[in-house]
């Protein structure tokens, strides 16, 4: 299957992002720069995976299973950084596609373990080169020394943020659920309406 051309609006969007970074906010926060780089990497990989009828969400779980087959659904959720209902839905789809099987082990009937099928294992040789291609495209024109420095800097940032995450648990900080945020927003809106009517 030939790779579809990028729609004109996406090319214009890319130009707008580049103009934004080069002209409007050349010294903006790293978080924004990393987010835009991540968005570009994910999009490039999504387009390639789609040619093989694999979604980016499925790719995430396949990558983990290629390295550690037989994990529980909870372990997969933790490694993928997603909630268990998301994992459950993805695994259900992967099972329907014939890439995984879910089963309980005789020695532990409580946990459901996820195993690749031969079809799921075989995807690795087709899909990993696509990710490698995207990485090669991303660093075109960037020196090996700059790539190495970027890796060191990003790893240090990841480590610093992981430490902050551990500290946030000690401070009893947490990310509210979507339901809690909706309630907070609704309460704030009610407060504004009450003040406006007073």
VEXLOLUM-101258 format. One record per residue (C-alpha): residue in one letter; chain; x, y, z negated. Coordinates in nm, 2 decimals, decimal comma. Example, Ala and Ser with C-alpha at 12.3 -4.5 7.8 and 13.67 -1.06 7.14 Angstrom:
# VEXLOLUM-101258
+-----+-------+--------+--------+--------+
! res ! chain !     px !     py !     pz !
+-----+-------+--------+--------+--------+
!   a !     A !   1,23 !  -0,45 !  -0,78 !
!   s !     A !   1,37 !  -0,11 !  -0,71 !
+-----+-------+--------+--------+--------+
This chain:
# VEXLOLUM-101258
+-----+-------+--------+--------+--------+
! res ! chain !     px !     py !     pz !
+-----+-------+--------+--------+--------+
!   x !     A !   0,00 !   0,00 !   0,00 !
!   x !     A !   0,15 !   0,34 !   0,09 !
!   x !     A !   0,18 !   0,60 !  -0,17 !
!   x !     A !  -0,09 !   0,86 !  -0,15 !
!   x !     A !   0,01 !   1,22 !  -0,08 !
!   x !     A !  -0,03 !   1,45 !  -0,38 !
!   x !     A !  -0,33 !   1,68 !  -0,34 !
!   x !     A !  -0,26 !   2,04 !  -0,26 !
!   x !     A !  -0,41 !   2,16 !  -0,59 !
!   x !     A !  -0,16 !   1,94 !  -0,78 !
!   x !     A !   0,13 !   2,09 !  -0,58 !
!   x !     A !   0,00 !   2,44 !  -0,67 !
!   x !     A !  -0,03 !   2,33 !  -1,03 !
!   x !     A !   0,33 !   2,21 !  -1,03 !
!   x !     A !   0,44 !   2,54 !  -0,89 !
!   x !     A !   0,25 !   2,73 !  -1,15 !
!   x !     A !   0,41 !   2,52 !  -1,43 !
!   x !     A !   0,76 !   2,59 !  -1,29 !
!   x !     A !   0,69 !   2,96 !  -1,25 !
!   x !     A !   0,56 !   2,97 !  -1,61 !
!   x !     A !   0,88 !   2,82 !  -1,74 !
!   x !     A !   1,12 !   3,02 !  -1,52 !
!   x !     A !   0,95 !   3,36 !  -1,54 !
!   x !     A !   0,68 !   3,39 !  -1,80 !
!   x !     A !   0,83 !   3,20 !  -2,10 !
!   x !     A !   1,18 !   3,09 !  -2,02 !
!   x !     A !   1,26 !   3,07 !  -2,39 !
!   x !     A !   0,94 !   2,91 !  -2,51 !
!   x !     A !   0,93 !   2,64 !  -2,78 !
!   x !     A !   1,09 !   2,30 !  -2,70 !
!   x !     A !   0,77 !   2,13 !  -2,79 !
!   x !     A !   0,60 !   2,29 !  -2,49 !
!   x !     A !   0,88 !   2,20 !  -2,25 !
!   x !     A !   0,89 !   1,84 !  -2,37 !
!   x !     A !   0,51 !   1,82 !  -2,33 !
!   x !     A !   0,53 !   1,93 !  -1,97 !
!   x !     A !   0,82 !   1,70 !  -1,89 !
!   x !     A !   0,63 !   1,41 !  -2,05 !
!   x !     A !   0,32 !   1,50 !  -1,85 !
!   x !     A !   0,53 !   1,49 !  -1,53 !
!   x !     A !   0,69 !   1,16 !  -1,62 !
!   x !     A !   0,36 !   0,99 !  -1,71 !
!   x !     A !   0,19 !   1,12 !  -1,40 !
!   x !     A !   0,47 !   0,99 !  -1,17 !
!   x !     A !   0,46 !   0,65 !  -1,33 !
!   x !     A !   0,07 !   0,64 !  -1,34 !
!   x !     A !   0,07 !   0,69 !  -0,96 !
!   x !     A !   0,31 !   0,40 !  -0,91 !
!   x !     A !   0,14 !   0,17 !  -1,15 !
!   x !     A !  -0,20 !   0,23 !  -0,99 !
!   x !     A !  -0,06 !   0,08 !  -0,67 !
!   x !     A !  -0,04 !  -0,25 !  -0,87 !
!   x !     A !  -0,38 !  -0,20 !  -1,04 !
!   x !     A !  -0,22 !  -0,14 !  -1,38 !
!   x !     A !  -0,32 !   0,16 !  -1,59 !
!   x !     A !  -0,07 !   0,35 !  -1,80 !
!   x !     A !  -0,25 !   0,23 !  -2,11 !
!   x !     A !  -0,20 !  -0,13 !  -2,00 !
!   x !     A !   0,17 !  -0,06 !  -1,92 !
!   x !     A !   0,22 !   0,06 !  -2,28 !
!   x !     A !   0,11 !  -0,28 !  -2,42 !
!   x !     A !   0,28 !  -0,49 !  -2,15 !
!   x !     A !   0,61 !  -0,32 !  -2,22 !
!   x !     A !   0,58 !  -0,40 !  -2,59 !
!   x !     A !   0,48 !  -0,76 !  -2,52 !
!   x !     A !   0,77 !  -0,81 !  -2,27 !
!   x !     A !   1,00 !  -0,74 !  -2,56 !
!   x !     A !   0,81 !  -0,92 !  -2,84 !
!   x !     A !   0,55 !  -1,17 !  -2,73 !
!   x !     A !   0,30 !  -1,30 !  -2,99 !
!   x !     A !   0,25 !  -0,98 !  -3,20 !
!   x !     A !  -0,08 !  -0,93 !  -3,38 !
!   x !     A !  -0,32 !  -0,67 !  -3,26 !
!   x !     A !  -0,23 !  -0,45 !  -3,56 !
!   x !     A !   0,14 !  -0,47 !  -3,48 !
!   x !     A !   0,07 !  -0,38 !  -3,12 !
!   x !     A !  -0,14 !  -0,08 !  -3,24 !
!   x !     A !   0,15 !   0,04 !  -3,46 !
!   x !     A !   0,41 !   0,00 !  -3,19 !
!   x !     A !   0,20 !   0,17 !  -2,93 !
!   x !     A !   0,11 !   0,45 !  -3,17 !
!   x !     A !  -0,27 !   0,41 !  -3,11 !
!   x !     A !  -0,57 !   0,32 !  -3,32 !
!   x !     A !  -0,68 !  -0,04 !  -3,34 !
!   x !     A !  -1,01 !   0,01 !  -3,14 !
!   x !     A !  -0,80 !   0,15 !  -2,85 !
!   x !     A !  -0,58 !  -0,16 !  -2,87 !
!   x !     A !  -0,88 !  -0,39 !  -2,88 !
!   x !     A !  -1,03 !  -0,23 !  -2,57 !
!   x !     A !  -0,70 !  -0,25 !  -2,38 !
!   x !     A !  -0,64 !  -0,61 !  -2,48 !
!   x !     A !  -0,99 !  -0,71 !  -2,37 !
!   x !     A !  -0,92 !  -0,56 !  -2,03 !
!   x !     A !  -0,57 !  -0,72 !  -2,00 !
!   x !     A !  -0,72 !  -1,06 !  -2,10 !
!   x !     A !  -0,99 !  -1,02 !  -1,83 !
!   x !     A !  -0,71 !  -0,94 !  -1,57 !
!   x !     A !  -0,54 !  -1,26 !  -1,68 !
!   x !     A !  -0,23 !  -1,09 !  -1,82 !
!   x !     A !  -0,26 !  -1,20 !  -2,18 !
!   x !     A !  -0,44 !  -1,44 !  -2,41 !
!   x !     A !  -0,54 !  -1,38 !  -2,77 !
!   x !     A !  -0,54 !  -1,66 !  -3,02 !
!   x !     A !  -0,50 !  -1,74 !  -3,38 !
!   x !     A !  -0,21 !  -1,95 !  -3,50 !
!   x !     A !  -0,28 !  -2,28 !  -3,68 !
!   x !     A !  -0,07 !  -2,16 !  -3,98 !
!   x !     A !  -0,25 !  -1,82 !  -4,00 !
!   x !     A !  -0,62 !  -1,82 !  -3,90 !
!   x !     A !  -0,67 !  -1,46 !  -4,02 !
!   x !     A !  -0,46 !  -1,27 !  -3,76 !
!   x !     A !  -0,52 !  -1,27 !  -3,38 !
!   x !     A !  -0,19 !  -1,29 !  -3,19 !
!   x !     A !  -0,14 !  -1,17 !  -2,84 !
!   x !     A !   0,06 !  -1,37 !  -2,59 !
!   x !     A !   0,15 !  -1,29 !  -2,23 !
!   x !     A !   0,04 !  -1,53 !  -1,96 !
!   x !     A !   0,28 !  -1,62 !  -1,67 !
!   x !     A !   0,10 !  -1,35 !  -1,46 !
!   x !     A !   0,16 !  -1,10 !  -1,74 !
!   x !     A !   0,53 !  -1,20 !  -1,77 !
!   x !     A !   0,57 !  -1,18 !  -1,39 !
!   x !     A !   0,45 !  -0,82 !  -1,38 !
!   x !     A !   0,78 !  -0,71 !  -1,55 !
!   x !     A !   0,99 !  -0,77 !  -1,24 !
!   x !     A !   0,74 !  -0,56 !  -1,03 !
!   x !     A !   0,67 !  -0,28 !  -1,28 !
!   x !     A !   1,00 !  -0,21 !  -1,46 !
!   x !     A !   1,17 !  -0,09 !  -1,13 !
!   x !     A !   0,89 !   0,17 !  -1,09 !
!   x !     A !   0,97 !   0,31 !  -1,43 !
!   x !     A !   1,34 !   0,31 !  -1,35 !
!   x !     A !   1,26 !   0,50 !  -1,02 !
!   x !     A !   1,07 !   0,76 !  -1,21 !
!   x !     A !   1,36 !   0,81 !  -1,45 !
!   x !     A !   1,60 !   0,84 !  -1,16 !
!   x !     A !   1,38 !   1,10 !  -0,99 !
!   x !     A !   1,35 !   1,30 !  -1,32 !
!   x !     A !   1,73 !   1,33 !  -1,36 !
!   x !     A !   1,81 !   1,41 !  -1,00 !
!   x !     A !   2,07 !   1,69 !  -0,99 !
!   x !     A !   2,14 !   1,66 !  -1,37 !
!   x !     A !   2,49 !   1,56 !  -1,46 !
!   x !     A !   2,56 !   1,25 !  -1,66 !
!   x !     A !   2,70 !   1,46 !  -1,94 !
!   x !     A !   2,38 !   1,67 !  -1,95 !
!   x !     A !   2,16 !   1,35 !  -1,95 !
!   x !     A !   2,37 !   1,21 !  -2,24 !
!   x !     A !   2,35 !   1,54 !  -2,43 !
!   x !     A !   1,97 !   1,55 !  -2,38 !
!   x !     A !   1,94 !   1,19 !  -2,50 !
!   x !     A !   2,14 !   1,28 !  -2,82 !
!   x !     A !   1,93 !   1,59 !  -2,88 !
!   x !     A !   1,60 !   1,41 !  -2,83 !
!   x !     A !   1,70 !   1,12 !  -3,05 !
!   x !     A !   1,81 !   1,37 !  -3,32 !
!   x !     A !   1,47 !   1,54 !  -3,29 !
!   x !     A !   1,28 !   1,21 !  -3,31 !
!   x !     A !   1,48 !   1,12 !  -3,63 !
!   x !     A !   1,42 !   1,46 !  -3,78 !
!   x !     A !   1,04 !   1,44 !  -3,71 !
!   x !     A !   1,03 !   1,09 !  -3,85 !
!   x !     A !   1,19 !   1,21 !  -4,17 !
!   x !     A !   0,93 !   1,49 !  -4,18 !
!   x !     A !   0,65 !   1,23 !  -4,13 !
!   x !     A !   0,78 !   1,04 !  -4,43 !
!   x !     A !   0,80 !   1,36 !  -4,64 !
!   x !     A !   0,44 !   1,45 !  -4,53 !
!   x !     A !   0,32 !   1,12 !  -4,68 !
!   x !     A !   0,49 !   1,22 !  -5,01 !
!   x !     A !   0,32 !   1,56 !  -4,99 !
!   x !     A !  -0,01 !   1,37 !  -4,93 !
!   x !     A !  -0,05 !   1,54 !  -4,59 !
!   x !     A !  -0,23 !   1,35 !  -4,32 !
!   x !     A !  -0,39 !   1,40 !  -3,99 !
!   x !     A !  -0,77 !   1,43 !  -4,02 !
!   x !     A !  -0,99 !   1,20 !  -3,82 !
!   x !     A !  -1,18 !   1,33 !  -3,52 !
!   x !     A !  -1,50 !   1,31 !  -3,72 !
!   x !     A !  -1,34 !   1,52 !  -4,00 !
!   x !     A !  -1,22 !   1,78 !  -3,76 !
!   x !     A !  -1,57 !   1,80 !  -3,60 !
!   x !     A !  -1,72 !   1,85 !  -3,95 !
!   x !     A !  -1,46 !   2,12 !  -4,03 !
!   x !     A !  -1,54 !   2,30 !  -3,70 !
!   x !     A !  -1,91 !   2,27 !  -3,76 !
!   x !     A !  -1,87 !   2,41 !  -4,12 !
!   x !     A !  -1,66 !   2,70 !  -3,99 !
!   x !     A !  -1,93 !   2,78 !  -3,73 !
!   x !     A !  -2,20 !   2,77 !  -4,00 !
!   x !     A !  -2,00 !   3,00 !  -4,22 !
!   x !     A !  -1,97 !   3,26 !  -3,93 !
!   x !     A !  -2,34 !   3,24 !  -3,86 !
!   x !     A !  -2,42 !   3,30 !  -4,23 !
!   x !     A !  -2,19 !   3,60 !  -4,25 !
!   x !     A !  -2,33 !   3,74 !  -3,93 !
!   x !     A !  -2,69 !   3,71 !  -4,05 !
!   x !     A !  -2,61 !   3,87 !  -4,39 !
+-----+-------+--------+--------+--------+
